[in-house]
Amino acid sequence: MPVFYRGPRALITHRMIEVPSRQRQAFALRQLSRIQAVEEGRDAGTTRYRAVGVSAVFTVVWAVPVLGRTSLLLAGVVAIALVVCAGACLRVRPRSAFRLLALAGGELVILVETDDRVEFDQIVRGLMRALDYRANG
């Protein structure tokens, strides 16, 4: 029995894909249709964080000369706080969820769901090789 992928999220052979979920599920490859690899996400919130970070950088440029006339200590504290805020906001990275969807017996099922792009690509390649093997054999 050829194994095309074996990992924590799936086991793919020439006949089936087995996925752990609440209970282990196995789907025969002949039973699956309309298989789709989908990337969802790209948090809209990251745009807000980036806008706040850029605003904080520009506020430092504006606040230090204005507050520096009144108090150098206050200007320094505000500048440090704004730089820390800008650094934290600009470090936020968008998150994506990768899902492998298919119709099984007329019902849409999520075969695999992960946020690891490398693992997802390996699973998709393994499934494609299994489907090719099945079609040629």
Buried (B, 14 or more C-beta within 10 A) or exposed (E): EEEBBEEEBBBBBBBBBBBEEEEEEEBEBEEBEEBEBEEEEEEEEBEEBBEBBEBBBEBBEEBBEEBBEEEEEEBEEBBEEBEEBBEEBBEBEEEBEBBBBBBBEEEEBEBBBBEEEEBBEBBBEBBBBBBEBBEEE
